[in-house]
Amino acid sequence: MFKASGTNLLDLQAEQVSDWLKSFDTIISDGDGTIWFDDTAIEGAVEVLNALQSRAGKKIYLMTNNGLKTRHEIFQRAQKLGIQIPNESHIISPTQTIVDYLKQHKTFDRTKRVYVVGNAAIARELTDAGIESFGAGKAEELQPGDKWQEFVQREFSTPAAAANIGAVVVGWDEYFSYCKLARACHILSSNPDCLFLVTNKDAVHKYPSLHIPGTGAFVAAIETCAERPALEMGKPNPLVLEPLLSTAALQPERTLMIGDCCKVDVTFARNCNMQSLLVGTGSYQLDQLRENPQLPMPDVYLPKLGNLLPYI
């Protein structure tokens, strides 16, 4: 309807916005920066999502690249903030997508372990699915006086170091280190059948006063030394939409993707042939996009999701 035009909905007449609202039946909304910041709801966002369900009859899903929480924990956050989604199946998270992928992948042997370079939420999700893992949420560093040559010889000199491991999974890891990098590299290089999955490839997390490395920074290091590409289990990979497509839960052309990141959310919408709404509560505002034509332009734009409430 407004394909890649970056149309500000506030510049339209109410009837035009009403027609636009009728052009989709399903909404997939990003979480961080779109609906909430950590455990605090962004003004008006919850009310809009609830109104889109109760008044406009839209089906709502929440999708996040955040691998720091399990799907259940994200569902609990949504409930705490007052978002009225029916159940956990309306949460699409990389931790659950990883579990679903492993369970359905023909070459993954569930008797094998998963090495996790990432946080404990990934391990919790795997454990709940009956998949054994190790490494998550723990530091592994060279000890004082220990040399890297000694570490490598001690840890990787026998076949057992890479044996019985069916996948390497990478997420955001505050304990990322040379030792973890070396272990992931050794496992992936020693076993070509070992799966290499990552929660996302977001390179940096931007905050008003600082920027910090994202999961993509860790992934790039492992991909470089293992000489293997990782399979992304989050946006913008359209793979994450497969469970909904396979059950005909939505029609992409009748689905709206809402997010705060043009590189991730808008690109994901394009990859899946969905409509896109960018909100300015994240790192990108409309003026920025117009000044940088290399950035993907959304179909429509709002300064914040709460601006939509009077039109519903």
DAKA-V301019 format. One record per residue. N is the residue number from 0. SS is DSSP state (2 for helix, 1 for strand, 0 for the rest). PHI is phi in whole degrees, -180 to 180 (NA if undefined). D_LAST is the distance of its C-alpha to the last C-alpha in Angstrom with 1 decimal. Layout:
BEGIN
[[N SS PHI D_LAST] [N SS PHI D_LAST]]
END
This chain:
BEGIN
[[0 0 NA 18.1] [1 0 -127 18.7] [2 0 -49 21.5] [3 0 51 22.8] [4 0 -96 22.0] [5 0 63 20.4] [6 1 -68 18.0] [7 1 -79 16.3] [8 2 -61 12.7] [9 2 -72 13.4] [10 2 -88 16.2] [11 0 -97 14.2] [12 0 -74 13.3] [13 2 -58 9.8] [14 2 -65 11.1] [15 2 -68 12.2] [16 2 -66 9.0] [17 2 -63 7.6] [18 2 -64 11.0] [19 2 -64 10.9] [20 2 -60 8.1] [21 0 -79 10.5] [22 0 -85 13.3] [23 0 -142 13.2] [24 0 -110 13.5] [25 1 -125 14.6] [26 1 -126 13.8] [27 1 -113 16.8] [28 1 -116 16.4] [29 1 -65 19.5] [30 0 -102 20.4] [31 1 -61 22.9] [32 0 84 21.7] [33 0 -111 18.0] [34 0 -107 17.1] [35 1 -143 20.5] [36 1 -118 23.8] [37 0 55 26.4] [38 0 -105 25.6] [39 1 -114 23.3] [40 1 -71 19.5] [41 0 -77 18.1] [42 0 -49 16.3] [43 0 85 12.5] [44 2 -67 12.7] [45 2 -64 13.2] [46 2 -62 10.4] [47 2 -66 7.9] [48 2 -61 10.1] [49 2 -66 10.4] [50 2 -68 6.8] [51 2 -63 6.8] [52 2 -80 10.0] [53 2 -76 10.0] [54 0 -95 7.1] [55 0 -97 6.7] [56 0 71 10.4] [57 0 -85 10.9] [58 1 -90 14.3] [59 1 -116 14.6] [60 1 -126 17.9] [61 1 -108 19.1] [62 1 -127 21.9] [63 1 -135 24.4] [64 0 -94 27.8] [65 0 -72 28.9] [66 0 -99 32.1] [67 0 -88 33.0] [68 0 -136 31.4] [69 0 -75 31.6] [70 2 -59 28.6] [71 2 -62 29.2] [72 2 -67 29.2] [73 2 -69 25.9] [74 2 -61 24.5] [75 2 -62 26.0] [76 2 -62 24.5] [77 2 -59 21.0] [78 2 -63 21.8] [79 2 -61 23.4] [80 2 -83 20.3] [81 0 94 18.2] [82 0 -80 16.4] [83 0 -97 16.3] [84 0 -93 17.7] [85 0 -62 20.2] [86 0 -164 23.3] [87 2 -64 25.2] [88 2 -66 25.0] [89 2 -92 21.4] [90 1 -110 23.1] [91 1 -113 24.8] [92 1 -127 27.5] [93 2 -65 30.7] [94 2 -64 33.0] [95 2 -72 31.9] [96 2 -62 31.9] [97 2 -63 35.5] [98 2 -61 36.6] [99 2 -62 35.2] [100 2 -65 36.9] [101 2 -63 40.2] [102 2 -65 40.2] [103 2 -97 39.7] [104 0 -76 41.9] [105 0 -64 45.2] [106 0 -89 47.4] [107 0 -85 46.1] [108 0 -92 48.7] [109 0 -72 47.1] [110 0 -83 50.4] [111 0 -89 50.2] [112 1 -93 48.7] [113 1 -119 45.9] [114 1 -91 46.7] [115 1 -110 43.7] [116 1 -101 43.5] [117 0 169 40.5] [118 0 -93 39.2] [119 2 -69 39.8] [120 2 -62 36.3] [121 2 -63 37.4] [122 2 -64 40.6] [123 2 -63 38.7] [124 2 -66 36.6] [125 2 -65 39.7] [126 2 -61 41.7] [127 2 -62 39.2] [128 0 -94 39.7] [129 0 79 43.4] [130 0 -109 44.0] [131 0 -80 46.5] [132 1 -141 45.9] [133 1 -150 47.6] [134 0 100 47.1] [135 0 -70 43.6] [136 0 69 43.2] [137 0 -125 46.8] [138 0 -84 48.8] [139 0 -140 51.6] [140 0 -132 53.6] [141 0 -65 57.2] [142 0 -79 59.3] [143 0 -53 61.6] [144 0 88 64.6] [145 0 -84 63.0] [146 0 -104 63.1] [147 2 -62 60.6] [148 2 -63 63.5] [149 2 -68 64.4] [150 2 -62 60.8] [151 2 -63 60.5] [152 2 -64 63.9] [153 2 -69 63.3] [154 2 -91 59.8] [155 2 -120 60.0] [156 0 -79 63.6] [157 0 -115 63.4] [158 2 -58 61.4] [159 2 -62 59.8] [160 2 -64 57.6] [161 0 -118 55.5] [162 0 -81 56.3] [163 0 60 54.0] [164 1 -120 50.8] [165 1 -95 48.3] [166 1 -160 45.6] [167 1 -113 44.9] [168 1 -119 41.3] [169 1 -120 40.2] [170 0 -136 37.5] [171 0 -66 37.2] [172 0 -139 40.5] [173 0 -69 41.7] [174 0 -105 45.2] [175 0 -56 45.4] [176 0 -152 49.1] [177 2 -59 51.9] [178 2 -64 53.0] [179 2 -68 49.6] [180 2 -60 49.5] [181 2 -65 53.0] [182 2 -66 52.4] [183 2 -62 49.3] [184 2 -61 51.3] [185 2 -64 54.3] [186 2 -62 52.4] [187 2 -69 50.5] [188 2 -76 53.6] [189 2 -84 55.9] [190 0 -136 53.7] [191 0 -64 52.1] [192 0 -86 50.5] [193 0 -70 48.6] [194 1 -73 44.9] [195 1 -129 43.2] [196 1 -118 39.6] [197 1 -135 37.4] [198 0 -65 34.0] [199 0 -169 33.0] [200 0 -121 34.7] [201 0 -65 32.7] [202 0 -73 35.6] [203 1 -147 34.6] [204 1 -107 32.2] [205 1 -103 31.4] [206 1 -121 30.9] [207 0 -53 31.0] [208 0 -111 34.7] [209 1 -162 36.0] [210 1 -124 35.9] [211 1 -130 37.2] [212 1 -61 38.2] [213 0 -99 35.8] [214 2 -57 36.7] [215 2 -58 37.4] [216 2 -68 40.3] [217 2 -69 42.0] [218 2 -61 41.3] [219 2 -60 42.8] [220 2 -64 46.0] [221 2 -70 46.4] [222 2 -59 45.7] [223 2 -65 48.3] [224 2 -82 51.1] [225 2 -82 50.4] [226 0 56 50.1] [227 0 -141 47.3] [228 0 -81 43.6] [229 0 -88 41.1] [230 1 -97 38.4] [231 1 -80 35.0] [232 0 -105 32.9] [233 0 -139 29.7] [234 0 -61 27.5] [235 0 -96 28.2] [236 0 -70 30.5] [237 2 -64 28.8] [238 2 -55 31.2] [239 2 -68 28.8] [240 2 -89 26.4] [241 2 -54 29.4] [242 2 -58 28.9] [243 2 -75 25.5] [244 2 -70 26.8] [245 2 -67 30.0] [246 0 -103 28.3] [247 0 57 25.9] [248 0 -73 23.0] [249 0 -153 21.0] [250 0 -112 21.5] [251 2 -52 21.6] [252 2 -70 20.6] [253 2 -111 17.4] [254 1 -126 16.6] [255 1 -109 14.9] [256 1 -100 17.0] [257 1 -112 15.7] [258 1 -162 18.6] [259 0 -112 20.5] [260 0 -122 23.8] [261 2 -67 24.3] [262 2 -68 27.7] [263 2 -101 26.4] [264 2 -73 22.8] [265 2 -69 22.7] [266 2 -62 26.1] [267 2 -62 25.1] [268 2 -59 22.3] [269 2 -65 25.0] [270 2 -61 27.5] [271 0 -104 25.4] [272 0 62 24.1] [273 0 -105 20.5] [274 1 -77 17.8] [275 1 -136 17.5] [276 1 -125 15.3] [277 1 -99 17.6] [278 1 -107 16.8] [279 0 -90 19.6] [280 0 -89 20.2] [281 0 -109 23.0] [282 0 -92 26.0] [283 0 -126 24.7] [284 0 -115 23.1] [285 2 -60 22.6] [286 2 -60 25.9] [287 2 -59 27.8] [288 2 -65 26.8] [289 2 -69 27.8] [290 2 -85 31.1] [291 0 -127 31.7] [292 0 -63 31.4] [293 0 -76 32.7] [294 0 -81 29.5] [295 0 -66 27.0] [296 0 -89 24.2] [297 0 -74 20.6] [298 0 -67 18.7] [299 1 -136 16.0] [300 1 -142 16.0] [301 1 -141 14.4] [302 0 -58 16.7] [303 0 -152 14.8] [304 2 -62 11.9] [305 2 -59 10.8] [306 2 -63 10.3] [307 2 -80 6.9] [308 2 -56 5.5] [309 2 -65 5.7] [310 2 -93 3.8] [311 0 -90 0.0]]
END
